[in-house]
Amino acid sequence: MGYSNDVLDDFEQQKRAPRYPDVTVEMGMLVEDRSSHFTGDVVRWSAEGVTLQDRHDYVRHFGWKPGGFLIEGKPVTLVRPPKVKTVTQRITASGSVAGDGRAKVAKASRIWVEGKHDAELLEHVWGDDLRELGIVVEPLHGADDLAAAVADFQPSEQRRLGVLLDHLVPGSKETRIAETVRDANVLITGHPFVDVWAGIRPKVVGLEAWPDIPFDPDVPWKEGMCRALGVQFEGFWPKLRNQVKTFADLTPELIGAVEQLIDFVAEAG
């Protein structure tokens, strides 16, 4: 049987398709996404795509695509560097290249998060990076006594402390709590969501957006979320967490807050 005209037409069209030069991606490279015109420095890449950070520190993720980016106004195809020939190389969930898998001795510095679910999510996505750096993440189980807890920790240049808070927006309780801590060896970051659950992109469970949950003093936000979704509260979190495959399944606000803390704590003297 001969080939159909459609197949031949497709072949001819492919031959006529524009060709773009391949450019190997590098950290700090300034590029522009052709579709959205988002422009920023390359701060990370993985098998799935490349991450750009603009001058306002906003982070966005883009897939690899032929001619999908501009460098100095010219369309190019970004490509990953050749793989290093080593059996130990792999990409972590946060998009970085993992080392030999052996955890370092834990440093005195710490990252504190508000609860168990926050700690589990950081371990799920950034666990390999944290172990390589020797950074321990600990749940606070509430931040109401943060200033006293920080004083007890006794931060120093060799003992830095990073704190991740939920709902860190102007006028919130968490923002007022953060303002009570003034120490150059403590960095407090956060995301705008009431709970870290909402820092996971809803697309991972097939939703366009998370339901809007009105405040109810008698119903915790997480339980209200499950009611709105029509699912059982018990067991929902592990299912949601396990749908997160890479850092690209999280919102930029959460990614940026966590990575600022990791960088800050890792730089302890």
Secondary structure, 3 states (H helix, E strand, C coil): CCCCHHHHHHHHHHHHCCCCCEEECCCCCEEEECCCCCEEEEEEECCCEEEEECCCCCEEEEECCCCCEEECCEEEEEECCCCCCCCCCCECCCCCECCCCCCCCCCCCEEEECCHHHHHHHHHHHHHHHHHHCCEEEECCCCCCHHHHHHHHCCECCECEEEEECCCCCCCHHHHHHCCCCCCCEEEEECCCCCHHHHECHHHHCCCCCCCCCCCCCCCHHHHHHHHHCCCCCCHHHHHHHCCCCHHHECHHHHHHHHHHHHHHHCCC
